[in-house]
Amino acid sequence: MRKMSKLVILILAMFVFATACGAQEAPESFDIDLNSGSDGSIDLAGFEMIYEFGSNEADGVVSENVLGYVPDSQFADLAKERIREIENDYNCKIKINYNSTQRCHTFISLSYAGVFMCDVISGISDMWADAARAGMLLGLSDLEEYIDYKDENKWGNRSILEVIYYENDLYGLIPMGWPELNHSSFGYPLAVNEDIVSILGQPDPREFVENGEWTWAKFRECLANYTYTEGSETRYYGLSAHWPYYTEMFIRSNGDSLVYKDADGNYSYGFNTPTAIAAMEEAKAIWHTDLSHTIISEMNDTVEQTVDDFVNGDAVMCVAPTGYLYGQDARISLNVENFGILTWPLGPEAEPGHVYGIMENNNYCIAFSSLSSNTESSAIIINALYEPLPGFETHEEIKAYMEHNYFFDSRDCDNFFEMYLNQEYNYFHYNMRTQYIGFMENTSRTISQHYDSVVDIVNEIFTEDIMPSVRGIEAVWGSYGD
């Protein structure tokens, strides 16, 4: 109840602001006959769907975009053509309101007050986790006649969508079939400056991944070999990293996951195992003691500082948020002429070939308002809207496009997509990440001492916030993590 009480307070505060701006009452509910012609066509009788589209400011696309794409780009033109086709073929109107993600807060405040804002909304996924818990969104099982929400190629697999499962249903979708939109919403591969690697006379680290040699020991070796001093000055550092991202990845590198499921189907917190503790010890030793001189970053450095250290050629490797690889803030791909993409090095207990990424938030998550007067028509429109774009109908075609336009080597593309398709949600929104990475901040305390200090809140978050999502996945798919 801790989380929900905070949510209610926040909602009430925002509602005061929203009502002061003069909101309208929810429209009267009415039914539209979904007329089908003899040719199977659908007539939505002039229905106007209001689609609130919140863009992530960090991507530089607050209002000037077409469903997340830069205006006049190839994909923006295809999206505009898709909208025209649907409006013509289905006899409907799609009214799109482009706003920042702050509009998500307005949606929650108005919905809480019973005030209609839109039929469908796209925004950051953790907001819809809260909205689902408060009953503001329609579960996808209610729309299964119109949307095949279990089509993971079109709408996202269960691990990517974990944030928006709740108790007995799924409450949001991600347009997996549209290129680029979701590729900047996960973490955290290692980017490597291949030109500097060559200058230092070192082998291409892609080969270590390819040959199954990308281990903690090899990572240590690379950090040392990539750190180069000229006199008293360090010319190149082995690594730049935002320490929470570095720690998140390391904790999972020995084969552990946040949610552990035993042979009897019981669930528990997964980062209190000997293998996870060993990964934490390794992360801590490299950063704070053994190889601290190879890392340019400080604990108080921002993400932007760590990325800029890599872009400026001061660090050979970087723990890279994918939002800096693609989109309008793609400072890595725009400024580093030859970079590679590596998965995370593995510990001795991880299965060979173990690959994973981190899902913290998705920027383009679609949800249906429970206050909509015609959710069926809205579902039909959204389902048609997010059909694969012409020329990009399959994952292989999207991957080929990304490889040609963004990557320097096919192995980079393979590594990137392996991480992308094997994400694990970190429950950042519910403050879980803060608990399990906190051991890095206090060097005088052991891993066990840190865990003892947070075990109560870890168990509370696990019970109140994680298990409802686990039960949601079980309800939809029959099992979790299988």
Rosetta blueprint (number, residue, H / E / L):
1 M L
2 R H
3 K H
4 M H
5 S H
6 K H
7 L H
8 V H
9 I H
10 L H
11 I H
12 L H
13 A H
14 M H
15 F H
16 V H
17 F H
18 A H
19 T H
20 A H
21 C L
22 G L
23 A L
24 Q L
25 E L
26 A L
27 P L
28 E L
29 S L
30 F L
31 D L
32 I L
33 D L
34 L L
35 N E
36 S E
37 G L
38 S L
39 D L
40 G L
41 S L
42 I E
43 D E
44 L L
45 A L
46 G L
47 F E
48 E E
49 M E
50 I E
51 Y E
52 E E
53 F E
54 G E
55 S E
56 N L
57 E H
58 A H
59 D H
60 G L
61 V L
62 V L
63 S L
64 E L
65 N L
66 V E
67 L L
68 G L
69 Y E
70 V L
71 P L
72 D L
73 S L
74 Q H
75 F H
76 A H
77 D H
78 L H
79 A H
80 K H
81 E H
82 R H
83 I H
84 R H
85 E H
86 I H
87 E H
88 N H
89 D H
90 Y H
91 N L
92 C E
93 K E
94 I E
95 K E
96 I E
97 N E
98 Y E
99 N E
100 S E
101 T L
102 Q L
103 R H
104 C H
105 H H
106 T H
107 F H
108 I H
109 S H
110 L H
111 S H
112 Y H
113 A L
114 G L
115 V L
116 F L
117 M L
118 C L
119 D L
120 V E
121 I E
122 S E
123 G E
124 I L
125 S H
126 D H
127 M H
128 W H
129 A H
130 D H
131 A H
132 A H
133 R H
134 A L
135 G L
136 M L
137 L E
138 L L
139 G L
140 L H
141 S H
142 D H
143 L H
144 E L
145 E L
146 Y L
147 I L
148 D L
149 Y L
150 K L
151 D L
152 E H
153 N H
154 K H
155 W H
156 G L
157 N L
158 R L
159 S L
160 I L
161 L L
162 E H
163 V H
164 I H
165 Y E
166 Y E
167 E L
168 N L
169 D E
170 L E
171 Y L
172 G L
173 L E
174 I L
175 P L
176 M L
177 G L
178 W L
179 P L
180 E L
181 L L
182 N L
183 H L
184 S L
185 S L
186 F L
187 G E
188 Y L
189 P L
190 L E
191 A E
192 V E
193 N E
194 E H
195 D H
196 I H
197 V H
198 S H
199 I H
200 L L
201 G L
202 Q L
203 P L
204 D L
205 P L
206 R H
207 E H
208 F H
209 V H
210 E H
211 N L
212 G L
213 E L
214 W L
215 T E
216 W H
217 A H
218 K H
219 F H
220 R H
221 E H
222 C H
223 L H
224 A H
225 N H
226 Y H
227 T L
228 Y E
229 T E
230 E E
231 G L
232 S L
233 E E
234 T E
235 R E
236 Y E
237 Y E
238 G E
239 L E
240 S E
241 A L
242 H L
243 W H
244 P H
245 Y H
246 Y H
247 T H
248 E H
249 M H
250 F H
251 I H
252 R L
253 S L
254 N L
255 G L
256 D L
257 S L
258 L L
259 V E
260 Y E
261 K E
262 D L
263 A L
264 D L
265 G L
266 N L
267 Y E
268 S E
269 Y E
270 G L
271 F L
272 N L
273 T L
274 P H
275 T H
276 A H
277 I H
278 A H
279 A H
280 M H
281 E H
282 E H
283 A H
284 K H
285 A H
286 I H
287 W H
288 H H
289 T H
290 D H
291 L L
292 S H
293 H H
294 T H
295 I E
296 I L
297 S L
298 E L
299 M L
300 N L
301 D L
302 T L
303 V H
304 E H
305 Q H
306 T H
307 V H
308 D H
309 D H
310 F H
311 V H
312 N L
313 G L
314 D L
315 A E
316 V E
317 M E
318 C E
319 V E
320 A L
321 P L
322 T H
323 G H
324 Y H
325 L L
326 Y L
327 G L
328 Q L
329 D L
330 A L
331 R H
332 I H
333 S H
334 L H
335 N H
336 V L
337 E L
338 N L
339 F E
340 G E
341 I E
342 L E
343 T L
344 W L
345 P L
346 L E
347 G L
348 P L
349 E L
350 A L
351 E L
352 P L
353 G L
354 H L
355 V L
356 Y L
357 G E
358 I E
359 M E
360 E L
361 N L
362 N L
363 N L
364 Y L
365 C E
366 I E
367 A E
368 F E
369 S E
370 S L
371 L L
372 S L
373 S L
374 N L
375 T H
376 E H
377 S H
378 S H
379 A H
380 I H
381 I H
382 I H
383 N H
384 A H
385 L H
386 Y L
387 E L
388 P L
389 L L
390 P L
391 G L
392 F L
393 E L
394 T L
395 H H
396 E H
397 E H
398 I H
399 K H
400 A H
401 Y H
402 M H
403 E H
404 H H
405 N H
406 Y H
407 F L
408 F L
409 D L
410 S H
411 R H
412 D H
413 C H
414 D H
415 N H
416 F H
417 F H
418 E H
419 M H
420 Y H
421 L H
422 N L
423 Q E
424 E E
425 Y E
426 N L
427 Y L
428 F H
429 H H
430 Y H
431 N L
432 M H
433 R H
434 T H
435 Q H
436 Y H
437 I H
438 G H
439 F H
440 M H
441 E H
442 N L
443 T L
444 S L
445 R L
446 T L
447 I H
448 S H
449 Q H
450 H H
451 Y H
452 D H
453 S H
454 V H
455 V H
456 D H
457 I H
458 V H
459 N H
460 E H
461 I H
462 F H
463 T H
464 E H
465 D H
466 I H
467 M H
468 P H
469 S H
470 V H
471 R H
472 G H
473 I H
474 E H
475 A H
476 V H
477 W H
478 G L
479 S L
480 Y L
481 G L
482 D L
